[in-house]
Amino acid sequence: GFEMESWSKRNLLMAGLNIDFVQEHFITCAKAGKIYGISFQKGEHAQNRLLHVVRGKVKVIAIDFRKDSPTYKKWSAYTLSDFNKQQVLLPRGVGYGFVTLEENTALLEKVDQYDAPMEVTKVRWDDPDMGIEWGVEDPIIADDFKEGQFFKDIEDSL
């Protein structure tokens, strides 16, 4: 076994980040190779997110949807697992999705704004303009992410 401090307000403040998390999601998936699309909340409901895998392994895809950012429309990937114990903090305006790389995976997601379902934007996981490399053959797409919009169709509304 092991002990791990998975979150500390003091550590965030020492890093210059004053984030007050208000909600936590516990997400589980029994199957490997399952994609949970790309989504984000926009406007005043935009969320900072802290992701941490408690069991299994995921590949997190983060896409910068902040128009004033030098990395606008670019994506990056992070591998999180119960073995490497790494976390990723995604700032407001960055959308994300993930693919499970092991069966029976579970992760925690902390957010600093309450969920606002009417403000959620979903971008297609296979949008050719994004060119995301998920790293799995024959992916299983989570039901909530089978439908999404092409980024070019929503870009003006950001």
Secondary structure, DSSP 8 states (H G I E B T S, - for coil): --------HHHHHHTT------EEEEEEESSTTEEEEEEEE-GGG---EEEEEEESEEEEEEEE--TTSTTTT-EEEEEEETTT--EEEE-TTEEEEEEE-SSSEEEEEEESS---GGGEEEE-TT-TTT------SS-EE-GGGSS-B-HHHHGGG-
